[in-house]
Amino acid sequence: MKKIRTIIGKEWAEVFKNRLVLFSVIFLPLMLTILPLATIWGMSRFPASTEASVSAEEIEFFGDLCVGLTENECVMVYTLSLYTLLFMILPVMIPVTIAAYSIVGEKATRSLEPLLATPITDLELLSGKAIAAIVPAILATWLAYMVYAVGAMIMLGTELALAYVFAPAWVLAIFVVGPLMTFLSVSIAIMVSARVTDPRVAEQLSGLVVLPIILLLVGQSVGWVVVSRDMIYLIGVIVLILDVVLGFITIKSFQRETILTQWK
Amino acid sequence: MIDTENLSKQFGSHTAVDRLTLHIGEGEVFGFLGPNGAGKTTTVRMLTCLIGPTQGRATVMGYEVGKDSQSIRRHVGLLTETPGMYDRLSALKNLTIYAELYEVPDVPGQVEKYLRLLGLWERRQDAAGTFSKGMKQKLAIARALLHEPKILFLDEPTAGLDPEAAKLVRDFILEVKAQGRTIFLTTHNLDEADRLCDRVAVFNQRLRVIDTPQGLRQEMYGRQVVFHLADTAVPYQPTLQNLPYINRLEAIDNKLVVALDDPETHNPELIRLLVSAGANIQFVGELRHSLEDIYLRLVNDD
């Protein structure tokens, strides 16, 4: 445990002295907090619609998202769910910046060999590097979400915010599925990082892990899918299974000899 | 301290190390010489458990490579070819990280000891990236010694250093030797190997020779005495030619080079004979071949 703590401390000391990495860790959550709040603020300035409920076409587009809501409320709720989905990018993207650099960065600075020559086990090394990437990502996601939720509550009123921003499904998505996705993202980033020689390549390849979220976002914005509570549960289960499988593969595929002699 | 028996490493169809058998005793400074790509670093990596052998076996301090890897890592220090420091972190932080990973009992005390010993204490808060190459190398040596290993592997410790820094590193190696530690040194600097090592091995995928530097000289060239004459040496060659204890005789310009086993016994007679033949002897000296001559002769044979 002590060695894991040392690796975490080392990773953070290094990463947070790198302004570019620090910027990417701060910038994305900041943008994803400001953007939805600015949109809500803009939308709340329009006068309320007199329509009692949404039209049949809109019901087809929004699914059961807008049942019992006015047209204005429906658009607001739809926008909120899009932005909340956007928050799911954070736990995937933030750790990639840190984890992708974790092994390849050591290769580039030639510090990997002396590190591997110490009596640290593969599991301790990988755990340290993974935790160092996971914790800031989760904390940044949760913090950004809390700021967004409080801002939404102030602008929309507690009832609507509680019903749609703090809906149990989204709370589950942010506080449970999010960390699971972070773990998945970190596993992939570390695996890629061990196999490539250039930190930029590692970051770009690992960044592809965000694609499923983007597809989901596009799907929801054009009306192909509506991210419902059931879908969030399903995503959670799939990600959990992938976490177990990829976590196992990451540890098994971390061979000191191969990394030093073949993927140098 | 280090024993290998037919230790081999194959990368696909390429044999990097071929049946290496050697024994290195406690407190010995052992020079491992060879051209680039000879398999020196591969050997060091096998002995420090970074990679596994494909054949043969090796023990380090009695622990078997491949089976007791963690114990070996705990007891050996490694200075890699490039220092590989964390450039954004301070010298103090760099050493603290490694002291913790090696589970050193008194981390701050041990870090301070080596920073002071290598003259880096005043710069301890500076980022390692701001250090000169020589300072980085000193920091890397400190890192390799933090856990007080009994065996130290030094891979090209003075490569790329200016003469002053290289001398500092060499002096430090001698200090470490005086503490009774075993040192496995790979180097291209043959003069350095000659000065530091108790024994040297010339290696080029397989072991070519292994002996003390003096033993190698004798084995390859025998002992040679050179007589510097005032004029050309050729006319005096017949004077010495038929003496039974002379192994080889050569006249080069105004020098007579004589190979013989026991110059201390026979030199007085040789001088007498040459003087009575009319030779004006200016100097007499032993011809000492450099380790470089031996190395080049062996490597060129490959």
Interface residues (C-beta under 8 A of the other chain):
Chain A: K2 K3 T6 G9 K10 A13 E14 K17 N18 T109 R110 S111 L112 E113 P114 L115 L116 A117 T118 P119 I120 T121 R256 E257 L260 T261
Chain B: F11 R45 T48 C49 L50 I51 G52 Q70 R73 R74 V76 L78 T80 T82 P83 G84 M85 Y86 D87 R88 L89 K93 I97 Y98 E100 L101 Y102 E103 A140 R143 A144
